[in-house]
Amino acid sequence: MDAGNKKLVFWFVRVDDEGYPEIARCTEREFATILAGISAGGMYCPECGTVHWPDGVAPPF
């Protein structure tokens, strides 16, 4: 937990611009958005940190 703002902070590994793994962090809200997107059929892109939608799959939100 981040003591400064009392919010949960999630740490995960993603790929940086040069293809190397790096440790990144996101807030609980950002993590929930990523998880909801994956659960709805989207694919998380570690390179840009967002959820991409395959052709024919519409985001539910």
N, C-alpha and C positions, 0 to 999 in steps of 0.2 A: 504494500500500500504506500502510496506517495503521501508522506506526512504533511507536505506543504498545502495541499488542497483537499486532502481526505478522499481522494478518488482512487479507484482501482486502476493500476497501470499494468498492461499486458506486455510482456517481452517476447519477441519471436525472431526467428532468423529469416532474412530475405537476401536476395542477390543484389549487389550494388551495380552501378553502371559498367563496371569493368568485369562483371561476372563472378566476383568473389562474394562469399557469404558475409553478412554483417548482422549485428544484433540491432534490432529496431524496437521501438515501443509505440504503443497506441493506447488510447483511453478505452474505458469500458464501452462507451457509446460507439466508437470506431470499430471495436472488436465485435460488438453485437451486429453492426451493419454488415461486416465481412461475413460473419457466421450465418446471418439470415440469407445473404446472397448465395452462399455455397449451398445451403439447405434447399434453396429454391431452384437449383440447377445451374447457377453461375459458376465460374471458375476464378479462383483467386489468382491474381498475377503478382508474384513476389517482386518483380522488377519495378512495377509502378505503384504497388500497394493498394490496388483497387480490384473490384470484381468485374470481370468481363462476361458478357452474355453471348453464348453461341447463337448462330443463326436459328431463328425460329423459337427462341426462348425469350419471353418478354419479362422484364423485371416486375416483380409483384408489388413494388412500392415506388 
